[in-house]
Amino acid sequence: MDHCKEEISRVLAPLVMLEESRIAGLLEEPPAPEMGDLAFPCFTLAAQKKQSPAAIAAELGEALSGRRGECWEKAVARGPYLNFYLDYPVFSRDLLKKIYEAGSEYGRSNLGKGGAIVIDYSSPNICKPFGIGHIRSTVIGHALCLILEAQGYRTIGINHLGDWGTQFGKMIVAYERWGDDEKLQQDPVNYLYHLYVRFHQEAEKNDAFEEEARAWFKRLEDGEEEAVNYWQLFRRLSLENYDQIYDLLGLKFDYYHGESHYNDMLDDVIRMVQEKGVAVESEGALIVDLEKYGLPPAMLRKKDGATLYLTRDLAAAQYRHRTFNFVKALYVVGAEQKLHFQQMVKILEQLGFSWAQDCIHIPFGLIRFKEGRMSTREGKMILLEEVLQKAINLAREIIEEKNPGLADKESAARMVGLGAVRFGDLSNDRVKDVEFDWDKVLDFSGETAAYIQYAHARICSILRRSGSADPAWSDEAIAALGREEEKALVKTLAAYPEKIEASAASYRPSILARYLVDVARDFNRFYHECPVLVDDPELRRARLLLILAVRQVLKNGLGLLGIAAPEEM
C-alpha cells in the first residue's frame, strides 16, 4: 500500500500545494469498500482555499477526471473526501510478486540504519520463582527486539537481573536460621522462595529480622567472603532455573548484566552527582532535589552508605551508552515504576548527558487474578513454568482429538501451547491491565494464536494437496483474481509493512498481533467462498500464489512475535 500512497501523493502535491509526505500521512482507508480504497480528506485545505472541504474535493475530482495511475484506476469526490479506487489487477500483481520475491524479508526495512537499541527486559529477581507476572516484560521485550530488528535497528537484549539489594540480606538471614543444604539442592528456587516467604512472616512478629537483613546486605556490599559466597550460590542456582524457562520460550539474551554488574561503577556515580552539585547530603543520606520538575526527591545513598536501585540504574545507563552508543535505550518495566524512570532521566539530564531523553520507559499494565493481587512476600504466585506446561498439555489433547494421525504431535503441541500464552499477552495493548484467566489463556478458538497458526497450517495443507508447495510465479495468472474476498485479502496483505512500522514506532506489539488476526480472518473468508484447487489452471495458479503470500505474511508476522508457525496441526 505504501507504493500506492506514494504515487497518489505525487499526483496530488502540485494540486493541493502540500508536501508529499504530508499527503501520505493524511491518506486513510474509507469505512466501506464501495467508497474506494484510499481517501484524501480535504478539511486541511479549507482555511487555505477559503472553500468548503466538499467543494475542494469536487474540484480535485474534476482535475483528475479520466486520469489513472500505475496502481489506481479512478479518483471520485465523495463529500469532503477524494476517494481513490485501486487498479486491482495491477495492484495485486505488484504486491504478490513483491511478497513472492522477498519471502522471509517481506515487511523488513532499513529504517533504523543499523542504529543500536538497548532493550532491558524480563529481569526476574534472584531467589524467586519465575512467576506469571514476569511473562509481560519477557514476551513484550522479546517481541520488541524482533520487531525493531526488522526495522533495521541493531537490538541488544539485556536481562537486568535483580541480583542485588536488601532482599539478599533477607535471604541470607533466612538461610542461616532455617536453611537445609539437601532441600536446597533438590529444588533450589522454590526452596529459596519458601525461605523468603518465611522471613517476611517472622519479620512481622520481630522487627530485629529486618535490621539483621540490612546488616547482612551491607556486609555483602563490603565484599565480605561469607556474604559473597551465599550470594554467588543463590544467583547460580536461580539462573539455572531461569534458563530452563528461557529455553522453553526459545529466547536468548545478549547480556545478563544484572544490578551487581554495576557495583564497581557506583562510586563514580556518587562522585559525579556531588561534584556537579546535583545531589546534597540530607540527614546522612544523599538526595537529589527534583521539586522544580514536579517530582519528589530521589535518594541515591542511604545514611548507612548502602546504594539503591536508582543509583545502579544511573550507572547502568551510562555504561550502556558508553558501551553500545545506543540511539534508544528501552526499559520494558511495569507502569508502577513510572516515577523511578522519570527521576532517572531528570538526573541524567542534570548531569549533562544529551542522550538522557533517549532512555525510554516502556510501561505495561499488571496481570490481575480472580484470586486477587499476587504477592511474592505472602507466597501467592502462579508459576510461569506451570502455565506453559499446562498450555502445552492442553494443546496436545486438542491436537490428539482433531488430528490423531499427526506425526509429530509433541512438536505441534509446544508450538501451539507456547504460542497461546505469548499471544494471550501480546494481543493486548501493553498499557492495559490483563486479567489472567486459565480459560481465556488456554482457549484455542477465536482470536488467538492457534487461530492464526491453524490458518498457516491449512495453507500448507492446500499447497501439499496441490502437488506444488512452491508454485511458479505468473504475471498473467494474477489477472484471474477479481472476487471481493480476493481483493480484501490482497489489500490486507499490503498493510503488513505499515503494521510493523507502527508497532515499532509505538513500541506496541499488539498492533502486529491484532493485524495477524485480521489476515487469518480474511483468509478464512476467502477460503470458504473461493475454492483454491479448481479445474481452471489460471485461476488455480492465481489462488495458489495468493495463499502462498498469505502463508508468508503469517509466518513472518508470527516470527516477529516469537511465535512458531506449524505446518501441520
Protein Blocks (a to p, Z undefined) as FASTA:
>chain_A
ZZmmmmmmmmmmmmnopafklmmmmpccdfbfklojbdcdfklmmmmnopafklmmmmmm
mmmgoiacfkbcbdcdehjbccddddfklmmmmmmmmmmmnmmmgoiacklnopacddde
hjiaehiacdfklmmmmmmmmmmmmmmmmnopacdddddddfecjklmmmmmmmmmmgcf
klmmmmmmlmmmmmmmmmmmmmmmomklmmmmmmmmmmmmnopaklmmmmmmmmmmmmmm
mmmmmmmnopacfbdcdfklmmmmmmmmmmmmmmnomacceehiacddfklnopacddfb
dfkopacfklmmmmmmmmmmmmnopabdcddddfklmmmmmmmmmmmmmnopaklmmpcc
ddddddddfkbpcdfknopacdfklmmmmmmmmmmmmmmmmmmmbmblmlmmmmmmmmmm
mmmmmmpcfkbccdddfklmmpcghjdfklmmmmmmmmmmmmmmnopabacddfklmmmp
obfklmmmmmmmmmmmmmmmmmmmnopaklmmmmmmmmmmmmmmmmmmmcfblfblmlmm
mmmmmmmmmmmmmmmmmmmnopacdfbZZ
